[in-house]
């Protein structure tokens, strides 16, 4: 696994597709996505709650 906060060159991306051993390249954008997805090194700044009407609550029982 190779991680960079930048980007990999086209040659590097091509190289890992041609070699026998599996190498995972994680660039800065993917690294940021993983950090957000797994809550590593980030905090919640704003949270929103969206509510919808529960029609079942208002139905009359027979």
SEDO-268591 format. One record per residue: x, y, z of N, C-alpha, C in turn. Coordinates in steps of 0.02 Angstrom, whole numbers, padded with zeros to 5 digits, always signed. Example, Ala and Ser with C-alpha at 12.3 -4.5 7.8 and 13.67 -1.06 7.14 Angstrom:
% SEDO-268591
+00660-00284+00390+00615-00225+00390+00660-00165+00390
+00642-00112+00354+00684-00053+00357+00645+00002+00394
END
This chain:
% SEDO-268591
+00043-00058+00000+00000+00000+00000+00045+00061+00000
+00030+00107-00045+00066+00170-00048+00015+00227-00040
+00030+00272+00006-00015+00328+00020+00022+00393+00008
-00013+00440-00024+00014+00507-00033-00042+00557-00020
-00024+00616+00002-00074+00669+00010-00082+00706-00056
-00043+00688-00105-00046+00720-00171-00081+00672-00220
-00055+00667-00280-00082+00622-00331-00027+00579-00358
-00047+00521-00386+00002+00478-00419+00006+00495-00493
+00065+00488-00521+00074+00503-00592+00039+00449-00634
+00023+00466-00696-00006+00415-00741+00038+00354-00748
+00104+00364-00748+00150+00307-00753+00144+00261-00692
+00137+00290-00632+00129+00249-00572+00064+00210-00573
+00010+00243-00595-00055+00209-00600-00052+00153-00650
-00018+00163-00706-00010+00111-00757+00033+00054-00731
+00087+00070-00696+00134+00020-00671+00100-00032-00626
+00058-00009-00580+00028-00056-00532-00022-00102-00566
-00046-00084-00625-00092-00129-00661-00053-00184-00699
+00012-00172-00710+00051-00219-00749+00094-00267-00708
+00100-00256-00644+00144-00299-00604+00104-00355-00571
+00139-00408-00553+00107-00467-00524+00083-00455-00453
+00123-00421-00413+00104-00407-00344+00051-00353-00341
+00006-00359-00293-00048-00311-00285-00025-00252-00243
-00028-00193-00272-00011-00131-00237-00073-00085-00239
-00093-00060-00182-00149-00014-00178-00121+00056-00173
-00143+00099-00218-00122+00169-00216-00179+00211-00188
-00164+00248-00135-00214+00292-00104-00188+00364-00109
-00224+00403-00150-00203+00473-00159-00236+00517-00107
-00221+00581-00109-00247+00627-00059-00322+00629-00056
-00356+00628-00114-00429+00631-00115-00459+00568-00083
-00432+00509-00101-00457+00447-00072-00441+00444+00003
-00383+00468+00022-00364+00470+00093-00413+00512+00133
-00432+00570+00106-00480+00614+00140-00548+00578+00146
-00570+00545+00092-00633+00507+00094-00632+00454+00148
-00578+00416+00152-00572+00363+00203-00572+00393+00273
-00538+00449+00283-00536+00480+00349-00606+00502+00370
-00644+00530+00323-00713+00552+00338-00757+00491+00351
-00753+00440+00308-00795+00381+00315-00784+00345+00382
-00722+00343+00405-00706+00306+00466-00696+00351+00527
-00707+00416+00519-00703+00462+00576-00634+00469+00605
-00583+00467+00562-00514+00472+00586-00487+00541+00571
-00468+00578+00623-00439+00644+00614-00490+00697+00594
-00554+00683+00603-00606+00731+00585-00656+00737+00643
-00691+00793+00645-00745+00801+00694-00807+00827+00658
-00865+00814+00686-00927+00838+00657-00934+00912+00673
-00943+00952+00621-00950+01024+00630-01024+01043+00635
-01065+01017+00590-01136+01032+00589-01173+00967+00574
-01228+00957+00608-01269+00897+00596-01340+00920+00584
-01373+00888+00536-01442+00905+00518-01488+00845+00532
-01547+00860+00556-01597+00809+00566-01655+00824+00520
-01674+00777+00479-01729+00786+00432-01786+00741+00455
-01844+00770+00464-01902+00733+00487-01954+00729+00431
-01993+00676+00432-02047+00668+00385-02109+00650+00424
-02166+00663+00395-02229+00649+00426-02242+00573+00427
-02261+00547+00484-02277+00476+00491-02352+00468+00483
-02374+00451+00422-02445+00446+00406-02479+00392+00448
-02444+00339+00466-02473+00285+00506-02495+00311+00575
-02463+00360+00601-02480+00388+00666-02550+00418+00666
-02569+00445+00609-02633+00480+00605-02691+00437+00578
-02677+00375+00560-02730+00331+00535-02775+00310+00592
-02840+00307+00579-02889+00285+00629-02892+00210+00629
-02899+00182+00689-02907+00110+00695-02980+00093+00686
-02994+00038+00653-03064+00016+00642-03089-00025+00699
END
